[in-house]
Amino acid sequence: MSLAATAAAAADEEQAAQAAEIHLPADIDWQMLDKSRFFFLGAGLFSGVSAALYPIVVLKTRLQISQSPISCFRTAASIIRHEGPRGFYRGFGTSITGTIPARALYMTALEVTKSSVGGATVRLGVPEPAAATIANAAAGLSAAMAAQVVWTPIDVVSQRLMVQGSGGGGGSAARYRGGIDAFRKILMVDGMRGLYRGFGMSILTYAPSNAVWWASYSLSQRTIWSGIGYYLCNQGGGGGGGGYDDGRSIVATSSSGGNGLTPDYKSVVAVQAVSAAVAGGMSALITMPLDTIKTRMQVLDGEEGEGGRKGPMTISRTVRSLLREGGWGACYRGLGPRWASMSMSATTMITTYEFLKRLSAKTCSPETGA
């Protein structure tokens, strides 16, 4: 192939990409939100999401503290047989109580950071796509760190309740009558340090995970829309203005200038959901060993020390214990439920979150898409 032909082909591809440019609704930023409505509706919506996904979290936690490999189905069947359906909701009351303030802190830090960092990077001359990715990564990092201040003690208590009576050979020796009793007993035995067991590992797990998640989410959306734009342009014959409407999930119409495509709301939500699932699955795979170590530190008692008293699990003790039980593969126990949980949670969370922002916008305008 000659250089001239190659250059001509590249020019045609560039022209097609330009013709297929997709005009998405502008994002709703922090200044555009009715804060009281945002937090009130957010508490209700995310509580519903947490309730729907909680059984998977219980299953994942049971698998992570198990000292021998066991399948998800056997664990689920054991819970049903010995504890009934209520076994899948052990510690839910404690978890949902902490979820509301933790989620409020998370959303506040997320939106404030995204808005401020995004604006600052654009003013510094960073291209808009790169600025959006940087802003999303920074927002995810700060949101995770803020939420863990509230969430870690709730996580410790709810996970202790999740595994109580599991018969899996792990867990704390103490018995709890509920969230308040567990909180009191942990505080009496280990003090505040007991409630913040694994706080460092939680930050190491969730902060980079959230940064990767939000950056991946932003990049995934752009990649998907670029592919859709190129496909729609080719379906329309390339070149001049080619809107494409198949009456199904992906619907796009020609913009007023004829040089781009404007997707409808359902198409935007579908792409957001797919991007969230991809980002959630990748984050689960990357951070699974860290999450297993964190969970064991928060739930299991350590080895006996002086006076026969068991001390808290440390990172090194936890890693050694996992390696003894099954090598590095033990760090991935519960990967299936965690991958499913994070993918499903990411999909429902992001669609719920975007819907919440639309409901909480101060004004409804074409520019915001609200």
C-alpha positions as CSV (number, residue, x, y, z in Angstrom):
1,M,0.0,0.0,0.0
2,S,1.4,3.4,-1.0
3,L,2.0,6.2,1.4
4,A,-0.6,8.3,-0.5
5,A,-3.2,5.6,-0.1
6,T,-2.4,5.2,3.6
7,A,-2.6,8.9,4.2
8,A,-6.0,9.0,2.3
9,A,-7.3,6.1,4.4
10,A,-6.3,7.9,7.6
11,A,-7.9,11.1,6.4
12,D,-11.1,9.2,5.7
13,E,-11.1,7.7,9.1
14,E,-10.5,11.0,10.8
15,Q,-13.3,12.6,8.7
16,A,-15.7,9.7,9.7
17,A,-14.8,10.2,13.4
18,Q,-15.5,13.9,13.1
19,A,-18.8,13.3,11.4
20,A,-19.8,10.8,14.1
21,E,-19.0,13.1,17.0
22,I,-21.5,12.5,19.8
23,H,-22.9,15.5,21.8
24,L,-23.6,14.3,25.4
25,P,-25.6,16.3,28.0
26,A,-23.5,18.4,30.3
27,D,-22.7,16.9,33.7
28,I,-24.6,18.2,36.7
29,D,-22.0,19.6,39.1
30,W,-22.1,20.4,42.8
31,Q,-23.2,24.0,42.4
32,M,-26.3,22.9,40.4
33,L,-27.6,20.5,43.0
34,D,-30.4,21.1,45.6
35,K,-28.3,19.7,48.6
36,S,-31.2,18.8,50.9
37,R,-33.1,17.0,48.2
38,F,-29.8,15.3,47.1
39,F,-29.0,13.9,50.5
40,F,-32.6,13.0,51.4
41,L,-33.3,11.1,48.2
42,G,-29.8,9.7,48.2
43,A,-30.3,8.1,51.6
44,G,-33.5,6.3,50.4
45,L,-32.2,5.2,47.0
46,F,-28.9,3.9,48.2
47,S,-30.4,2.2,51.2
48,G,-32.6,0.2,48.7
49,V,-29.5,-0.7,46.7
50,S,-27.6,-1.8,49.8
51,A,-30.5,-4.0,50.9
52,A,-30.7,-5.7,47.5
53,L,-27.0,-6.5,47.4
54,Y,-26.4,-7.3,51.1
55,P,-26.7,-11.1,50.8
56,I,-23.8,-11.2,48.3
57,V,-21.7,-9.2,50.7
58,V,-22.5,-11.7,53.5
59,L,-21.6,-14.6,51.2
60,K,-18.3,-13.0,50.2
61,T,-17.3,-12.3,53.8
62,R,-18.1,-15.9,54.9
63,L,-15.8,-17.2,52.0
64,Q,-13.0,-14.8,52.9
65,I,-12.8,-15.9,56.6
66,S,-13.1,-19.6,55.7
67,Q,-9.9,-21.5,56.5
68,S,-10.4,-24.0,53.7
69,P,-11.7,-23.6,50.1
70,I,-15.5,-23.9,49.8
71,S,-17.8,-23.1,46.9
72,C,-20.2,-20.2,46.8
73,F,-23.2,-22.6,46.4
74,R,-22.2,-24.8,49.3
75,T,-21.8,-21.7,51.5
76,A,-25.2,-20.3,50.4
77,A,-26.9,-23.7,50.9
78,S,-25.3,-23.9,54.4
79,I,-26.7,-20.5,55.4
80,I,-30.2,-21.4,54.2
81,R,-30.1,-24.8,55.9
82,H,-28.8,-23.7,59.3
83,E,-29.9,-20.0,59.6
84,G,-32.7,-19.5,57.1
85,P,-33.1,-16.5,54.8
86,R,-32.4,-14.2,57.8
87,G,-28.8,-15.5,57.8
88,F,-28.1,-13.4,54.6
89,Y,-29.1,-10.3,56.5
90,R,-26.9,-10.7,59.7
91,G,-25.7,-7.2,60.7
92,F,-27.8,-5.4,58.1
93,G,-29.3,-3.0,60.6
94,T,-25.9,-1.9,61.7
95,S,-24.6,-1.7,58.1
96,I,-27.6,0.4,56.9
97,T,-27.3,2.8,59.9
98,G,-23.7,3.5,59.0
99,T,-24.3,3.6,55.2
100,I,-26.4,6.7,55.3
101,P,-23.7,9.1,56.9
102,A,-20.9,7.3,55.1
103,R,-22.6,7.7,51.8
104,A,-23.4,11.3,52.5
105,L,-19.7,12.0,53.2
106,Y,-18.7,10.0,50.1
107,M,-21.1,11.9,47.8
108,T,-20.1,15.3,49.2
109,A,-16.3,14.6,48.8
110,L,-16.9,13.1,45.4
111,E,-18.8,16.1,43.9
112,V,-16.8,18.8,45.6
113,T,-13.4,17.3,44.5
114,K,-14.6,16.5,41.0
115,S,-15.9,20.0,40.5
116,S,-12.8,21.8,41.9
117,V,-10.2,19.5,40.3
118,G,-11.9,19.4,37.0
119,G,-12.1,23.2,36.8
120,A,-8.5,23.7,38.0
121,T,-7.1,21.2,35.4
122,V,-9.0,22.8,32.5
123,R,-7.7,26.2,33.6
124,L,-4.2,24.8,33.5
125,G,-4.6,24.0,29.9
126,V,-5.2,20.2,30.3
127,P,-7.3,18.8,27.4
128,E,-10.9,18.2,28.5
129,P,-10.9,14.3,28.2
130,A,-7.7,14.1,30.3
131,A,-9.0,16.7,32.8
132,A,-12.2,14.6,33.2
133,T,-10.2,11.5,33.9
134,I,-7.9,13.2,36.4
135,A,-10.9,14.8,38.2
136,N,-12.8,11.5,38.4
137,A,-9.7,9.7,39.8
138,A,-9.0,12.5,42.4
139,A,-12.7,12.5,43.4
140,G,-12.8,8.8,43.9
141,L,-9.7,8.9,46.0
142,S,-10.9,11.7,48.3
143,A,-14.4,10.2,48.6
144,A,-13.2,6.8,49.7
145,M,-10.9,8.3,52.3
146,A,-13.7,10.5,53.7
147,A,-16.2,7.7,53.9
148,Q,-13.8,5.3,55.6
149,V,-13.7,7.5,58.7
150,V,-17.3,6.5,59.3
151,W,-17.5,3.2,57.5
152,T,-14.6,1.3,59.1
153,P,-16.2,0.9,62.6
154,I,-19.5,0.0,61.0
155,D,-17.7,-2.5,58.7
156,V,-16.0,-4.1,61.7
157,V,-19.2,-4.5,63.7
158,S,-21.4,-5.7,60.7
159,Q,-18.8,-8.2,59.5
160,R,-18.5,-9.7,63.0
161,L,-22.3,-10.2,63.0
162,M,-22.2,-11.6,59.4
163,V,-19.9,-14.4,60.4
164,Q,-21.2,-15.2,63.8
165,G,-22.4,-18.8,64.1
166,S,-21.2,-19.5,60.6
167,G,-19.3,-22.7,61.6
168,G,-16.6,-21.9,59.2
169,G,-13.8,-22.2,61.6
170,G,-13.1,-18.5,61.8
171,G,-14.4,-15.3,63.4
172,S,-14.2,-13.7,66.8
173,A,-14.7,-15.8,70.0
174,A,-17.0,-13.2,71.4
175,R,-20.8,-13.6,71.0
176,Y,-22.9,-10.6,70.2
177,R,-26.6,-10.0,70.6
178,G,-26.7,-7.2,68.0
179,G,-24.9,-4.2,66.7
180,I,-25.0,-2.2,69.9
181,D,-23.8,-5.2,72.0
182,A,-21.0,-5.8,69.5
183,F,-20.0,-2.2,69.5
184,R,-19.9,-2.1,73.3
185,K,-17.9,-5.4,73.6
186,I,-15.3,-4.4,71.0
187,L,-14.9,-1.1,72.7
188,M,-14.4,-2.6,76.1
189,V,-11.9,-5.2,74.9
190,D,-9.8,-3.3,72.4
191,G,-10.9,0.3,72.7
192,M,-11.2,2.6,69.7
193,R,-8.3,0.6,68.0
194,G,-10.7,-2.4,67.9
195,L,-13.3,-0.4,66.0
196,Y,-10.7,0.9,63.6
197,R,-9.1,-2.5,62.9
198,G,-7.9,-2.6,59.3
199,F,-8.4,1.1,58.8
200,G,-5.0,1.4,57.1
201,M,-5.9,-1.6,54.9
202,S,-9.3,-0.1,54.2
203,I,-7.7,3.1,52.9
204,L,-5.1,1.0,50.9
205,T,-8.0,-1.0,49.4
206,Y,-10.7,1.5,48.8
207,A,-8.8,4.7,48.0
208,P,-6.9,3.4,44.9
209,S,-9.8,1.2,44.0
210,N,-12.1,4.2,43.9
211,A,-9.5,6.2,42.0
212,V,-9.2,3.4,39.4
213,W,-12.9,2.9,39.3
214,W,-13.9,6.5,38.6
215,A,-11.0,6.9,36.1
216,S,-11.9,3.7,34.3
217,Y,-15.6,4.6,34.3
218,S,-14.8,7.9,32.6
219,L,-12.5,6.3,30.0
220,S,-14.9,3.4,29.4
221,Q,-17.7,5.9,28.6
222,R,-15.5,7.8,26.1
223,T,-14.3,4.6,24.5
224,I,-17.9,3.2,24.1
225,W,-19.3,6.4,22.7
226,S,-16.4,6.7,20.3
227,G,-17.1,3.2,19.0
228,I,-20.8,3.9,18.8
229,G,-20.2,7.1,16.9
230,Y,-17.9,5.4,14.4
231,Y,-20.5,2.5,13.9
232,L,-23.4,4.9,13.5
233,C,-21.5,7.0,11.0
234,N,-20.7,3.9,8.9
235,Q,-24.3,2.7,9.1
236,G,-25.4,6.1,7.8
237,G,-23.0,5.8,4.9
238,G,-20.2,7.9,6.4
239,G,-19.6,11.6,5.8
240,G,-22.4,13.9,6.0
241,G,-24.4,14.1,9.1
242,G,-25.5,10.4,9.3
243,G,-28.0,10.1,12.1
244,Y,-29.1,6.6,12.9
245,D,-32.3,5.5,14.5
246,D,-33.1,1.8,14.8
247,G,-35.9,2.2,17.3
248,R,-34.1,0.1,19.9
249,S,-31.6,0.7,22.8
250,I,-29.2,2.8,20.9
251,V,-30.9,5.8,19.4
252,A,-29.2,8.9,18.0
253,T,-30.4,11.8,15.8
254,S,-28.5,14.3,13.8
255,S,-27.6,17.5,15.7
256,S,-28.7,20.8,14.3
257,G,-25.4,21.4,12.6
258,G,-25.5,18.0,10.9
259,N,-22.0,17.2,12.1
260,G,-22.7,15.1,15.2
261,L,-25.0,12.8,17.0
262,T,-27.2,13.5,20.1
263,P,-28.1,10.3,22.1
264,D,-31.3,10.1,24.0
265,Y,-31.5,9.6,27.8
266,K,-32.0,5.8,27.6
267,S,-28.8,5.4,25.5
268,V,-26.8,7.5,27.9
269,V,-28.0,5.4,30.9
270,A,-27.2,2.2,29.1
271,V,-23.6,3.3,28.3
272,Q,-23.2,4.5,31.9
273,A,-24.4,1.1,33.2
274,V,-22.0,-0.9,30.9
275,S,-19.1,1.4,31.8
276,A,-19.8,1.0,35.5
277,A,-19.9,-2.8,35.3
278,V,-16.6,-2.9,33.4
279,A,-15.0,-0.6,35.9
280,G,-16.4,-2.5,38.9
281,G,-15.2,-5.8,37.6
282,M,-11.7,-4.6,37.0
283,S,-11.5,-3.0,40.5
284,A,-12.7,-6.2,42.1
285,L,-10.0,-8.3,40.4
286,I,-7.2,-5.8,41.1
287,T,-8.0,-5.2,44.8
288,M,-9.3,-8.7,45.9
289,P,-6.2,-9.7,47.9
290,L,-6.2,-6.4,49.8
291,D,-9.9,-6.8,50.6
292,T,-9.4,-10.4,51.9
293,I,-6.6,-9.2,54.1
294,K,-8.7,-6.3,55.4
295,T,-11.7,-8.5,56.1
296,R,-9.6,-11.0,58.0
297,M,-8.0,-8.3,60.1
298,Q,-11.4,-6.9,61.0
299,V,-13.0,-10.2,61.8
300,L,-10.5,-12.8,63.0
301,D,-8.7,-12.8,66.4
302,G,-4.9,-13.1,66.3
303,E,-2.5,-15.6,67.7
304,E,-2.2,-16.0,71.5
305,G,0.4,-13.8,73.1
306,E,1.5,-13.3,76.7
307,G,-1.1,-14.3,79.3
308,G,-3.0,-16.4,76.7
309,R,-4.8,-13.4,75.3
310,K,-5.2,-13.1,71.6
311,G,-4.1,-9.9,70.0
312,P,-5.4,-8.3,66.8
313,M,-4.4,-9.6,63.4
314,T,-1.6,-7.6,61.7
315,I,-1.0,-7.4,58.0
316,S,2.0,-9.8,58.2
317,R,0.2,-12.3,60.4
318,T,-2.8,-12.3,58.0
319,V,-0.7,-12.8,54.9
320,R,1.2,-15.6,56.6
321,S,-2.0,-17.3,57.6
322,L,-3.4,-17.1,54.1
323,L,-0.3,-18.5,52.5
324,R,-0.3,-21.4,55.0
325,E,-3.9,-22.2,54.2
326,G,-3.7,-22.1,50.4
327,G,-1.0,-20.0,48.9
328,W,-1.8,-16.9,47.0
329,G,-5.0,-18.5,45.8
330,A,-6.4,-18.1,49.3
331,C,-6.3,-14.3,48.8
332,Y,-8.9,-14.8,46.0
333,R,-11.5,-16.7,48.0
334,G,-14.8,-15.1,47.5
335,L,-13.7,-13.5,44.2
336,G,-16.9,-14.6,42.4
337,P,-19.3,-13.0,44.9
338,R,-17.1,-9.9,45.2
339,W,-16.8,-9.5,41.4
340,A,-20.6,-10.0,41.0
341,S,-21.3,-7.7,43.9
342,M,-19.0,-4.9,42.7
343,S,-20.2,-5.2,39.1
344,M,-23.9,-5.2,40.1
345,S,-23.3,-2.5,42.8
346,A,-21.4,-0.3,40.3
347,T,-24.1,-0.6,37.7
348,T,-27.0,0.1,40.1
349,M,-25.0,2.7,42.0
350,I,-24.1,4.7,39.0
351,T,-27.5,4.6,37.3
352,T,-29.1,5.5,40.7
353,Y,-26.5,8.2,41.3
354,E,-27.0,9.8,37.9
355,F,-30.8,9.6,38.3
356,L,-30.4,11.1,41.8
357,K,-28.5,14.1,40.4
358,R,-31.2,14.7,37.8
359,L,-33.9,14.6,40.4
360,S,-31.8,17.0,42.7
361,A,-30.9,19.5,40.0
362,K,-32.0,23.1,41.0
363,T,-33.1,23.8,37.4
364,C,-34.1,21.7,34.5
365,S,-32.4,22.9,31.4
366,P,-31.3,21.5,28.0
367,E,-27.7,22.2,28.8
368,T,-27.7,19.9,31.9
369,G,-29.9,17.2,30.4
370,A,-31.9,17.3,33.7
